Structures are given as C-alpha cells and as structure tokens.
C-alpha cells in the first residue's frame, strides 16, 4: 500500500524508512527503540466533530475511515475546578456523555486506539489480529472489529471478564481466549505472544504500534486545539504509560506546528497504590523497571481498584518510551490509594455531572493532592485527561451482552497445546 502521508523514524538512530503496512520496529538496529510517524503535514487541520476520531486524520497513520468513532472532547471545568480553587483547568473527556456530544459506546479512550489501529490495517489482510488486554482495550477492539468485520483474537485474564460488556452481541469474527483465574494482564500478554508466533496470526504491537500511540494522542490534540495553547501540566493515570508517551509525542508535533506555544507539558502521571512499578523505577532513577516477585505483583494487582493500571512490563525502558518522555518533558509519578480515588470519583460526579472510571479517578485524586500540597500554581493551565467515564450511566440505559471465551488456558500453557487449539479457530 503506497503511502504519501507519513514516513517512519527510529527514535534511537533517527533513521527514516517507509511503512511496509504493519511495521512495528526499525530493521537491523541493536537497541530496542520505538518508531515514530513523521507526518508530511506540519500544521494540523482539524476536521468537524461529526468526523469522529478522524477529525485528526492529518496526524493519524491510517489508510481508511471506519464507522462509529467519536473524538475526545475538551471543555473548561467549572464545578471541579471551583472545588479545587483552580482557574485554568481543562478536562479532556473520553467516554459516554451525550449532552457534551460524545457517545463512546465502550466508555473509554481505548476507542481512540482501536479506531486508529484498525484503520491502519490493510482491508485485504488475511491474517488475524491479536490483542492482549486487562479489559478496556479488549472491549474497544472487540466493538470496532465486530462492527467493521475485522478478524480479531483477544487474550484477557479470566478474572477480568466482567469488563467485556457491550450494548449488542459481538460478531463471530471476534474470538476471546483467557488465561485461568488467578492470572493477570502479564499472563494474557504471554498468551498473545504465543498466538502471534503462528503464521495465521499477527500482533497488534501495543506501544510499538504508531497507530495506537497517535490514536491516543488525539486527547492532547483535542485539548490543545480547543484551548489554543499547550497546557503546562498533563494529568493522567497510567498502566503502560503509552498514553503519556503519546501526549509527549503530540506535544512535540504541536511545538513544530508553531501556533500553540513552545513549552512541554509536565507529565503528571499516576498509579494506584500498592501496585506502583513505574513510580518505583522513576524515583530510583532507573531506566529498567525494578525486579518484581510474581506472587507479590499478583497480590498487589488484586488489591487495586483500577485494574486497568496493572501492567508489569510497561514500555518504560525502551528508547522513546516513558522514561525518555518523562526525562524530556519533566514531571512526576504520583500515587493514589483506593480510598482517594473513590473520593475523587465521587467529587467529580457531584461537581461535573458524570461518573468516571477508577483509572480516571486516580488522575483526579492526584490532581486534588497536588493542589493540597501546593505543588502546582492555582492559575496554571492544566489538562486533566479523563480516560473513561459515563459507564454507570451507559449501563443503566442499555441492555448488556457479555463476550464469552471460546478457550481457557493455564497460566503457563504448553506452547504446542496453544498452537493446536488455535490452529483452526477462525
């Protein structure tokens, strides 16, 4: 598929090359590095809201448009801002909030990834896309692939099946396999890696996929094009940190655009304690994630309310990853307890009028704490990325259908067994 819109670049070496359709890595490079899309268009022209996510098409590495997307929306906060004494707080919201013109049916900003990644796919692709997820990503990909008839294999921990709800039955081109109860996201990733070794399947790529990061970057594009300038602070809860990497990359493009200022947003990213691998590595000034005992990690994941933040192997050390983003932009890794996120979620709903996901409540809680601790100026220009919301309301207004797994595997599955069972699944 010839492409005139963008070229890919290795962040480690600066080497530029064509996208062969699903390029996830730079070839023949010694060090692991993310690659980045370099768009021909340096000044973004934003389309109409009715175009959904594709209003930001200039900076999306896609070949077509799919039906049913919504772009994140940004508005100036009144209620929540007043409660915190902030004069310049902007909320970027992804989820279900009809009054504000947004109806993401999975209620999560993971739709920004799935509509971008799926639109990068060659429509004639014969192999099956493989996605691992702790919940929200799986829901978003299942919906988009079901609606657009794209074959998809989902790998999810069995304990997270309650996240796979939909307002309509999912079509047969989407199949779900799970790792047994007691496992976590790490086990689902292992399963997806085994599937991706088979010739019938290929990996979505996670943070390595430029379409995933640039899809998530639409949250920042929404905020900056709405406000007219680059914020000073960016608040978001992170599991993998891919959304924060995406925000940083969007920030660099917006500086190059030249119309929105030249500052880098401080990345105020947050985790749900006690599961805090990114926080621990950052404050140890370690590029590597610190070693974790499997059982301890699983126990900590069990304890946190915001289960989607439970990534044990985030794209933190890789060149161009979260460590580099934080070093370049500046910022902090903040923590919120289950009690703090619950209080923040309640306060948001009371003051803004919509419910938010636990992960979004983690970000809101750390903003509350930052104000209390006087670590940010009350007149600072702040973007709060609410990465999911309106779920409680959506569920109350719609009949729900749950996606059921077709296969279950043990935590350390036998490779040959996996291959045998997946061989003729589609």
ChimeraX attribute file (.defattr): number of C-alpha atoms within 10 A of each C-alpha:
attribute: neighborCount
match mode: 1-to-1
recipient: residues
	/A:1	8
	/A:2	9
	/A:3	13
	/A:4	9
	/A:5	16
	/A:6	20
	/A:7	16
	/A:8	23
	/A:9	20
	/A:10	21
	/A:11	18
	/A:12	17
	/A:13	14
	/A:14	11
	/A:15	13
	/A:16	16
	/A:17	15
	/A:18	14
	/A:19	19
	/A:20	11
	/A:21	15
	/A:22	17
	/A:23	16
	/A:24	22
	/A:25	20
	/A:26	23
	/A:27	10
	/A:28	6
	/A:29	12
	/A:30	9
	/A:31	11
	/A:32	15
	/A:33	21
	/A:34	21
	/A:35	26
	/A:36	25
	/A:37	24
	/A:38	16
	/A:39	18
	/A:40	12
	/A:41	12
	/A:42	15
	/A:43	16
	/A:44	18
	/A:45	13
	/A:46	16
	/A:47	14
	/A:48	11
	/A:49	16
	/A:50	12
	/A:51	17
	/A:52	21
	/A:53	27
	/A:54	27
	/A:55	20
	/A:56	22
	/A:57	22
	/A:58	19
	/A:59	28
	/A:60	27
	/A:61	28
	/A:62	25
	/A:63	19
	/A:64	14
	/A:65	17
	/A:66	17
	/A:67	11
	/A:68	16
	/A:69	22
	/A:70	25
	/A:71	28
	/A:72	30
	/A:73	21
	/A:74	25
	/A:75	16
	/A:76	18
	/A:77	19
	/A:78	18
	/A:79	16
	/A:80	22
	/A:81	20
	/A:82	13
	/A:83	12
	/A:84	16
	/A:85	14
	/A:86	20
	/A:87	17
	/A:88	19
	/A:89	24
	/A:90	24
	/A:91	22
	/A:92	24
	/A:93	29
	/A:94	29
	/A:95	30
	/A:96	26
	/A:97	21
	/A:98	11
	/A:99	7
	/A:100	11
	/A:101	14
	/A:102	20
	/A:103	20
	/A:104	27
	/A:105	21
	/A:106	30
	/A:107	28
	/A:108	26
	/A:109	28
	/A:110	26
	/A:111	32
	/A:112	29
	/A:113	26
	/A:114	26
	/A:115	28
	/A:116	29
	/A:117	25
	/A:118	24
	/A:119	21
	/A:120	21
	/A:121	19
	/A:122	14
	/A:123	13
	/A:124	7
	/A:125	10
	/A:126	11
	/A:127	15
	/A:128	21
	/A:129	23
	/A:130	22
	/A:131	27
	/A:132	27
	/A:133	24
	/A:134	28
	/A:135	22
	/A:136	22
	/A:137	25
	/A:138	24
	/A:139	26
	/A:140	25
	/A:141	27
	/A:142	30
	/A:143	27
	/A:144	24
	/A:145	21
	/A:146	19
	/A:147	15
	/A:148	17
	/A:149	14
	/A:150	22
	/A:151	21
	/A:152	25
	/A:153	27
	/A:154	23
	/A:155	30
	/A:156	33
	/A:157	27
	/A:158	21
	/A:159	18
	/A:160	19
	/A:161	19
	/A:162	11
	/A:163	18
	/A:164	23
	/A:165	22
	/A:166	20
	/A:167	16
	/A:168	12
	/A:169	13
	/A:170	20
	/A:171	17
	/A:172	11
	/A:173	17
	/A:174	22
	/A:175	22
	/A:176	20
	/A:177	22
	/A:178	27
	/A:179	27
	/A:180	20
	/A:181	14
	/A:182	14
	/A:183	21
	/A:184	27
	/A:185	28
	/A:186	23
	/A:187	25
	/A:188	25
	/A:189	21
	/A:190	17
	/A:191	28
	/A:192	25
	/A:193	18
	/A:194	17
	/A:195	25
	/A:196	21
	/A:197	13
	/A:198	14
	/A:199	10
	/A:200	16
	/A:201	21
	/A:202	20
	/A:203	20
	/A:204	24
	/A:205	21
	/A:206	20
	/A:207	21
	/A:208	20
	/A:209	23
	/A:210	28
	/A:211	31
	/A:212	28
	/A:213	27
	/A:214	31
	/A:215	29
	/A:216	28
	/A:217	26
	/A:218	29
	/A:219	30
	/A:220	29
	/A:221	27
	/A:222	22
	/A:223	26
	/A:224	22
	/A:225	17
	/A:226	16
	/A:227	17
	/A:228	12
	/A:229	17
	/A:230	26
	/A:231	25
	/A:232	15
	/A:233	20
	/A:234	25
	/A:235	28
	/A:236	29
	/A:237	33
	/A:238	27
	/A:239	26
	/A:240	23
	/A:241	25
	/A:242	23
	/A:243	30
	/A:244	27
	/A:245	26
	/A:246	25
	/A:247	26
	/A:248	25
	/A:249	20
	/A:250	22
	/A:251	25
	/A:252	16
	/A:253	18
	/A:254	25
	/A:255	19
	/A:256	14
	/A:257	15
	/A:258	11
	/A:259	14
	/A:260	17
	/A:261	16
	/A:262	15
	/A:263	15
	/A:264	20
	/A:265	22
	/A:266	20
	/A:267	25
	/A:268	24
	/A:269	26
	/A:270	29
	/A:271	28
	/A:272	33
	/A:273	20
	/A:274	17
	/A:275	27
	/A:276	24
	/A:277	23
	/A:278	31
	/A:279	20
	/A:280	14
	/A:281	19
	/A:282	20
	/A:283	10
	/A:284	12
	/A:285	11
	/A:286	14
	/A:287	17
	/A:288	16
	/A:289	21
	/A:290	13
	/A:291	9
	/A:292	11
	/A:293	9
	/A:294	11
	/A:295	9
	/A:296	11
	/A:297	20
	/A:298	19
	/A:299	15
	/A:300	16
	/A:301	25
	/A:302	18
	/A:303	15
	/A:304	19
	/A:305	19
	/A:306	24
	/A:307	21
	/A:308	24
	/A:309	24
	/A:310	26
	/A:311	24
	/A:312	22
	/A:313	16
	/A:314	20
	/A:315	25
	/A:316	25
	/A:317	18
	/A:318	19
	/A:319	20
	/A:320	20
	/A:321	25
	/A:322	26
	/A:323	23
	/A:324	17
	/A:325	22
	/A:326	21
	/A:327	12
	/A:328	13
	/A:329	15
	/A:330	14
	/A:331	17
	/A:332	16
	/A:333	22
	/A:334	24
	/A:335	22
	/A:336	25
	/A:337	19
	/A:338	19
	/A:339	12
	/A:340	19
	/A:341	25
	/A:342	19
	/A:343	15
	/A:344	25
	/A:345	24
	/A:346	17
	/A:347	19
	/A:348	22
	/A:349	16
	/A:350	13
	/A:351	15
	/A:352	14
	/A:353	14
	/A:354	18
	/A:355	23
	/A:356	28
	/A:357	23
	/A:358	25
	/A:359	28
	/A:360	28
	/A:361	31
	/A:362	36
	/A:363	31
	/A:364	30
	/A:365	27
	/A:366	27
	/A:367	26
	/A:368	18
	/A:369	18
	/A:370	15
	/A:371	15
	/A:372	11
	/A:373	9
	/A:374	10
	/A:375	10
	/A:376	17
	/A:377	13
	/A:378	16
	/A:379	11
	/A:380	14
	/A:381	20
	/A:382	26
	/A:383	29
	/A:384	26
	/A:385	26
	/A:386	27
	/A:387	27
	/A:388	25
	/A:389	28
	/A:390	25
	/A:391	21
	/A:392	14
	/A:393	15
	/A:394	21
	/A:395	15
	/A:396	9
	/A:397	10
	/A:398	11
	/A:399	11
	/A:400	14
	/A:401	13
	/A:402	16
	/A:403	19
	/A:404	15
	/A:405	16
	/A:406	10
	/A:407	16
	/A:408	18
	/A:409	20
	/A:410	14
	/A:411	19
	/A:412	12
	/A:413	16
	/A:414	11
	/A:415	12
	/A:416	10
	/A:417	11
	/A:418	17
	/A:419	15
	/A:420	10
	/A:421	11
	/A:422	17
	/A:423	14
	/A:424	8
	/A:425	11
	/A:426	14
